[in-house]
Amino acid sequence: MNTLAELSPPLKTALNGVSALPHWGVIQAQGEEAANFLHNQLSNDVLLLPVGQSRLAAFCSAKGRIQASFVVVKTAPDTVLLLLSLDLLAQTLKRLSMFVLRAKVKMTDVSSQWQLCGLLGDCAIAGVGHAAPWQTVSQGGEHTLALYPAVLGESKIPRALWLAPSGHARPSGDEVQSGVWQWVEVLSGVTLVTQPLFEAFVPQMLNYESVGGVNFKKGCYPGQEVVARSQFRGTLKRRMALVHSTVALTVGQDVFTPTDPEQACATVVLSAAQPDGQGFDALVSGTLESQSSGWYADLHGEAMSFLPLPYALLADI
């Protein structure tokens, strides 16, 4: 698979550069027990995460439903940053703080102290090379994280996340429009939970176990029993798919199937317009049964067409 080679010159230009991420926020956990505290709260291993490296993780309710998801970055032995959707930051910080009790850790909103931007194409390669997803290059207080690439036809679109203290010069590159960044995020098949999706899914319904967001060998965390049972007992009935739609879709929107037009069978997770104006691509999580019948935003309109995910799904056990 080629990296941008098969794209038209205008599209190749649009998919190279730097995108602002004003809709992201940063929570800091600091203290000698910061990593241990988060290890006991999140779906992934934080305790053994090396300094200067990153992981995807979910923060779940006791019923295994995701309340927030993060890119977790360990910046020092006693400091971990949680990068998340800004619209969930305040309530997530409040809930995490409730569990601190006597743990030697302080949770704070440090969004104003950090800069975040997304890197696409050659800018991403310049930051992390061809590193595997979640591998991180840390230097001089800056952290550049390799994200899952997007796949468009025969072309792979490299993606990365740049994080640095306020005041650092951000990477050079042309500005990537927010709509383009969101479209490429859809095509990567990996996204963070936002407010409309609060407690809507267990991690596997967003394919998190297939993109490095769940560690089934770590100790307990809220919702761990539900998440594990879904995987090991084969009870998972919903998955996230990549689709194309001729009509605009909104996050949290219900999706239907002709076999049961009264009952929603799926939910829109993320959607973006194609830059060429040829419709909309979206991530939608829905029942496996309904995927064979077809998904419709409006049963009087056209069915969504399914596109191949850019990664393999981990088989249920």
Secondary structure as GFF3:
##gff-version 3
##sequence-region A 1 317
A	DSSP	alpha_helix	9	14	.	.	.	ID=ss1
A	DSSP	beta_strand	17	20	.	.	.	ID=ss2
A	DSSP	beta_strand	24	30	.	.	.	ID=ss3
A	DSSP	alpha_helix	34	39	.	.	.	ID=ss4
A	DSSP	beta_strand	54	60	.	.	.	ID=ss5
A	DSSP	beta_strand	66	76	.	.	.	ID=ss6
A	DSSP	beta_strand	79	85	.	.	.	ID=ss7
A	DSSP	three_ten_helix	86	88	.	.	.	ID=ss8
A	DSSP	alpha_helix	89	98	.	.	.	ID=ss9
A	DSSP	beta_strand	106	109	.	.	.	ID=ss10
A	DSSP	three_ten_helix	111	113	.	.	.	ID=ss11
A	DSSP	beta_strand	114	120	.	.	.	ID=ss12
A	DSSP	alpha_helix	122	128	.	.	.	ID=ss13
A	DSSP	beta_strand	136	139	.	.	.	ID=ss14
A	DSSP	beta_strand	142	146	.	.	.	ID=ss15
A	DSSP	beta_strand	150	152	.	.	.	ID=ss16
A	DSSP	beta_strand	155	157	.	.	.	ID=ss17
A	DSSP	beta_strand	159	165	.	.	.	ID=ss18
A	DSSP	alpha_helix	178	188	.	.	.	ID=ss19
A	DSSP	three_ten_helix	195	197	.	.	.	ID=ss20
A	DSSP	three_ten_helix	203	206	.	.	.	ID=ss21
A	DSSP	three_ten_helix	208	210	.	.	.	ID=ss22
A	DSSP	alpha_helix	224	232	.	.	.	ID=ss23
A	DSSP	beta_strand	238	245	.	.	.	ID=ss24
A	DSSP	beta_strand	254	255	.	.	.	ID=ss25
A	DSSP	beta_strand	266	273	.	.	.	ID=ss26
A	DSSP	beta_strand	280	287	.	.	.	ID=ss27
A	DSSP	alpha_helix	288	291	.	.	.	ID=ss28
A	DSSP	beta_strand	305	307	.	.	.	ID=ss29
###
